[in-house]
Amino acid sequence: VVASANYSQAGWDYSTDFGDQFIALTKEDGALLVGGAWNGQIKRAARVRVDSFGSATCKAAGDCYKRSQESCDDGKPCTVDACDVKTGKCTNKAAVEGAGCKSDGVCVKDGKCVPRKPGMVYTPGGVFWQGCNPWLYPFPGGSPKCPALASPQRKADVAPFWINRTEVSYDQYKDCIKAGKCGQVYENDKGCNPTNAKLNPYKDKLPVNCAKHANASDYCNWLGGRLPTEAEWEKAARGGCELLPDGANCQKKMPTFPWGEGLGGPCQKWSATSVCGKLGAMQLAGSAPLDRSPYGLLDMGGNLAEWLAEAGPPEVGDYAKAYSPKIKECSNAKCNYKRRGAYYGTDKASQTSSHHRDVGAPKQQNHYLATGIRCVVPAP
């Protein structure tokens, strides 16, 4: 609390005046005073006791500070506990889904506190608008130039899930190879998991590149998960309606890029002149910290394109149909599969958008493909 010249008038040790509100603190009993206008007297004041754990206690209006009174802590790690100084009553509101709890946990949909999964981010379930936002693309104010493959917008409601914060590294993928659950990926010195130390000073810390769809699927299965669906990937990249105040105007406010809006923003393109990376060169995970989704995922705008679970290719009119969580399976060995995200070789800023859709042949693996892996684990 900022010291004030007025504190001695009321016998308080420290105080600060906000005009019509003030806060004061005493050394004598550690009580916190919150009240109305100062003007030489205390109006509508309530004393709030704050213990060493920072939790308030209360029983009656204006009398929220005695240690003997009932604590507001309801013993549940996924509630926000507070004392309402106006009514003297405790309030115990449910924490937002995805909030931290205990030492290293996260609050999930049913209000339970569960341990975090190493290297993964919890993404709350719920509604978001899939596809290109014509009110914001390509600049705030919008234009009629949304890609046909990403139009029209449609409402999707996904279940909660965990997803890798970054693309899977070659080091991590090699653990799956050693376990006998994953096949070898292509290696060369032209960009596909180079073995030449001069070309790969980071050794195997770079994202695994040039992966077949089967490589990606096998790795995620070994991890106890699977590849993401288009809707899961897109929600993780751009966020959901629960992040907007009261979900108001969610359709019109659904962000275009992982970082928000604007082609001239943190990832105009993955090029040598941007903060996102160097054109033609894969980067270490998280090298573009501004390419960050609302949930904290990195490199959703670039570095590598990423395989999805669904067979493709994407088609015009897909989003005119109602959303279904059912994964479209591949009917034969020649099926293509959908991909999401831009890659380090792109010079088109629009490809870094969260609605950009692409497709790749499942067995193609060369340094032009530039496709990596990011997995999801459905949350209980």
Stockholm file with secondary structure:
# STOCKHOLM 1.0

chainA/1-380         VVASANYSQAGWDYSTDFGDQFIALTKEDGALLVGGAWNGQIKRAARVRVDSFGSATCKAAGDCYKRSQESCDDGKPCTVDACDVKTGKCTNKAAVEGAGCKSDGVCVKDGKCVPRKPGMVYTPGGVFWQGCNPWLYPFPGGSPKCPALASPQRKADVAPFWINRTEVSYDQYKDCIKAGKCGQVYENDKGCNPTNAKLNPYKDKLPVNCAKHANASDYCNWLGGRLPTEAEWEKAARGGCELLPDGANCQKKMPTFPWGEGLGGPCQKWSATSVCGKLGAMQLAGSAPLDRSPYGLLDMGGNLAEWLAEAGPPEVGDYAKAYSPKIKECSNAKCNYKRRGAYYGTDKASQTSSHHRDVGAPKQQNHYLATGIRCVVPAP
#=GR chainA/1-380 SS CCCCTTGGGGTCSEEEECSSCEEEECTTTCEEEEESCCTTSCCSCEEEEBCTTCCBBCSBTTBBCCTTSCBSCCSCTTEEEEEETTTTEEEEEECCTTCEETTTEEECTTSCEEECCTTEEEECCEEEEESCCTTTSSSTTCCSCCCGGGCSCEEEEECCEEEESSCCBHHHHHHHHHTTSSCCCCCCTTSSSCCCTTTCTTTTCSBCCSCCHHHHHHHHHHTTCBCCCHHHHHHHHHCCGGGSGGGTTHHHHCCSBTTBSCTTSTTSCSSTTSSSCBTTBCCCTTSSTTSBCTTSCBSSSSSSEEEEEEECCCCTTGGGSCCCCCCCCCCSTTCCEEEESCCTTCCCGGGGSTTCEEEECTTCCSTTTCEECCCEEECC
#=GC SS_cons         CCCCTTGGGGTCSEEEECSSCEEEECTTTCEEEEESCCTTSCCSCEEEEBCTTCCBBCSBTTBBCCTTSCBSCCSCTTEEEEEETTTTEEEEEECCTTCEETTTEEECTTSCEEECCTTEEEECCEEEEESCCTTTSSSTTCCSCCCGGGCSCEEEEECCEEEESSCCBHHHHHHHHHTTSSCCCCCCTTSSSCCCTTTCTTTTCSBCCSCCHHHHHHHHHHTTCBCCCHHHHHHHHHCCGGGSGGGTTHHHHCCSBTTBSCTTSTTSCSSTTSSSCBTTBCCCTTSSTTSBCTTSCBSSSSSSEEEEEEECCCCTTGGGSCCCCCCCCCCSTTCCEEEESCCTTCCCGGGGSTTCEEEECTTCCSTTTCEECCCEEECC
//
